[in-house]
Amino acid sequence: MNKGDLYEYYKECYYHEIQQKDNINNRVGIPLGIVPLLVAADIYFVNNIKYIDEYWKLMAQVSVTIFTLGIIVFIYYLFRTLFNHKVGYVSSLEEVHGYWESLKSDGYHPDDIAEEMSDFIGEQFKDFATLNRTSNIKKINLLRRAFYCLIIALIAGMLACYPFAFEKNDEADIIKVKLDNSKEKGGKWNE
């Protein structure tokens, strides 16, 4: 394999890893949209756990706790997937042109400039393809952990639904209304 073929391979790897990064970031969109629904369900469970019968209270408390922790860890891994990853990009056209101009002003022969530029760009493709691959592997692993936490949270949420849906105390269904009797206070009936 000659130097040109090797650099072409590095270039393909670089663009593949950039595409993978975009694909991973796109996969986070739908789970991020589910987060408000999960948080709303969690708030409902926490606010209404007091209405569960004593017999089912332990099951409800454990499943709501696991549900809450699953949501928190799920959100943590989602944000870790999106942020704090190094991504390398090859030099811009201005930077490449500036490097070419500096070689030209240093008195390099045109054939040496062409070889030096080829090496410069090829090394960038190689270095940044390696960096981006490492970053993408970390992101995929974090996203996988986030989905594991989501599955655990959803199972715990489904287990919590049973006590909330079927075994509520009657206290939750009683609505106390205090009527103000205007006649007793000297008021008149509207006629």
Order of alpha helices (4+ residues) and beta strands (2+ residues): alpha-alpha-alpha-alpha-alpha
